[in-house]
Amino acid sequence: MIRLLLALLLLFLPVPAQAQGPVEAAFKQAAAAFAAARPHLGAGFAGVEVDAYGAVLSGRPFASAYWGGEITLNVVMRQEKSGSCGRFAAFVRMPPENGTILLVICPEFSTPGTESLRRLTILHELVHVVAGPDECRAMAFAAEIERLAFGQSTPVERYWQANGCQRSSYRQP
């Protein structure tokens, strides 16, 4: 009986981030950052529906004004660094098919020492899930979540310049 109680107790103890896989840890860190930033975002920020974003970050389907209809996120892990995984740590396959949109996690995502970049990547890619392909919107929203949650954001200047975001209607925090 004591073993059963101990086993049940262990099931409900929080798992330290380092004991989790990098994808699970990044999602948890992204969710915590979003929860801290959420009260300051209003109904929408940078063209992103905040309630829909919160739903997808929590693993729930969401009603999409951008894509139309109910959308579900499916996370897929790739093992090879080929195709888009040769260039990215993660990417969203757009548009959704049959109400499902894919977030593809590539081997680069799990590079040791990139915890804050993993969190930023999840925050960024989920903007694509909710609000479409605009890279500048995705980075502006993700960086703003970090700024609101932590007082600063991960430096994104190189990304911002590479994508021509200085000419967009979005701004870095």
C-alpha positions in Angstrom: 0.0 0.0 0.0 2.8 2.4 0.8 4.5 1.6 -2.5 1.2 2.4 -4.3 0.9 5.8 -2.5 4.5 6.6 -3.2 4.1 5.8 -6.9 0.9 8.0 -7.1 2.7 10.8 -5.3 5.6 10.6 -7.8 3.2 10.9 -10.7 2.0 14.3 -9.4 5.3 15.9 -8.5 6.6 18.5 -10.9 9.4 17.3 -13.1 12.5 19.6 -13.2 13.1 21.1 -16.7 16.4 19.4 -17.0 14.8 16.0 -16.4 12.2 16.6 -19.2 13.0 16.4 -22.9 13.9 19.7 -24.5 10.6 20.0 -26.4 8.5 19.5 -23.3 10.7 21.9 -21.3 10.4 24.6 -24.0 6.6 24.3 -24.1 6.4 24.6 -20.3 8.8 27.6 -20.3 6.8 29.2 -23.2 3.5 28.6 -21.3 4.9 30.2 -18.1 6.2 33.2 -20.1 2.8 33.6 -21.8 1.0 33.3 -18.5 3.1 36.1 -17.1 2.6 38.3 -20.1 -1.1 37.5 -20.8 -2.6 40.2 -18.5 -0.7 42.9 -20.5 -1.6 41.8 -24.0 -5.3 42.5 -24.2 -7.5 40.6 -26.8 -4.9 40.9 -29.5 -1.4 42.1 -30.0 0.5 42.4 -33.4 -2.5 40.9 -35.1 -2.4 37.7 -33.0 -5.6 36.6 -31.2 -4.4 36.2 -27.7 -7.1 33.7 -26.6 -6.4 31.5 -29.6 -2.7 31.7 -28.9 -3.3 30.6 -25.3 -5.4 27.7 -26.4 -2.8 26.3 -28.8 -0.1 26.8 -26.2 -2.2 24.7 -23.8 -2.7 22.0 -26.4 -6.3 22.8 -27.1 -8.0 23.3 -30.4 -8.8 26.9 -31.2 -11.2 28.9 -33.5 -9.0 30.6 -36.1 -10.0 33.9 -37.6 -6.9 33.7 -39.8 -7.3 30.1 -41.1 -11.1 29.8 -40.6 -12.7 27.1 -38.5 -11.3 25.0 -35.7 -7.6 24.2 -35.8 -5.7 21.6 -33.9 -1.9 21.6 -33.5 0.1 18.4 -34.1 3.8 18.4 -33.1 6.0 16.1 -35.2 9.6 15.3 -34.4 12.1 14.8 -37.3 15.3 12.9 -36.9 17.1 14.0 -40.1 18.6 17.4 -40.9 17.3 17.4 -44.4 14.8 19.7 -46.2 13.6 22.5 -44.0 15.2 20.8 -41.0 18.5 21.5 -42.6 17.9 25.2 -42.1 15.6 25.5 -39.1 15.3 24.3 -35.5 11.5 24.1 -36.0 8.9 25.2 -38.5 5.2 25.2 -39.1 3.8 23.5 -42.2 1.1 25.9 -43.5 -1.7 26.0 -44.3 -3.6 23.6 -42.1 -4.9 20.4 -43.7 -8.2 19.0 -42.5 -8.2 21.3 -39.5 -4.7 20.3 -38.4 -1.5 22.3 -38.6 1.9 20.7 -38.0 4.7 22.1 -35.9 7.8 20.2 -37.0 10.6 20.0 -34.5 14.1 19.4 -36.1 17.3 18.0 -34.6 18.8 21.5 -34.2 16.1 22.3 -31.7 17.7 20.1 -29.1 21.2 21.6 -29.3 22.6 21.8 -25.7 22.8 25.3 -24.2 19.9 26.8 -26.2 17.1 26.8 -23.6 16.1 30.5 -24.1 16.2 30.1 -27.9 14.0 27.0 -27.6 11.5 28.9 -25.6 11.6 31.8 -28.1 11.3 29.3 -30.9 8.1 27.8 -29.5 6.6 31.3 -28.8 7.5 32.3 -32.3 6.3 29.2 -34.2 2.9 29.2 -32.4 2.3 32.7 -33.8 2.4 31.1 -37.2 0.0 28.4 -36.0 -2.5 31.1 -35.0 -1.8 34.0 -37.3 -0.1 32.8 -40.4 3.3 33.1 -42.1 4.5 36.7 -41.3 7.9 36.2 -39.8 8.1 39.8 -38.4 4.7 39.5 -36.7 5.8 36.2 -35.2 9.1 37.6 -33.8 7.5 40.8 -32.6 4.9 38.9 -30.7 7.3 36.3 -29.2 9.8 39.0 -28.2 7.0 41.1 -26.6 5.9 38.0 -24.5 9.5 37.6 -23.3 9.8 41.4 -22.5 6.6 41.4 -20.5 7.4 38.2 -18.7 11.2 38.8 -18.0 11.8 42.5 -18.5 13.8 41.8 -21.6 13.7 39.6 -24.7 16.2 37.3 -26.3 18.3 39.4 -28.8 16.8 39.0 -32.2 18.5 41.8 -34.2 20.2 39.5 -36.7 16.9 37.7 -37.4 15.0 41.0 -37.6 17.5 42.4 -40.2 17.7 39.1 -42.2 13.9 39.1 -42.6 13.6 42.9 -43.4 11.5 43.5 -40.3 12.8 47.0 -39.9 10.6 47.8 -42.9 7.5 46.1 -41.5 4.8 47.6 -39.3 6.1 45.6 -36.4 8.7 46.8 -33.8 11.1 45.0 -31.5 10.3 45.5 -27.9 
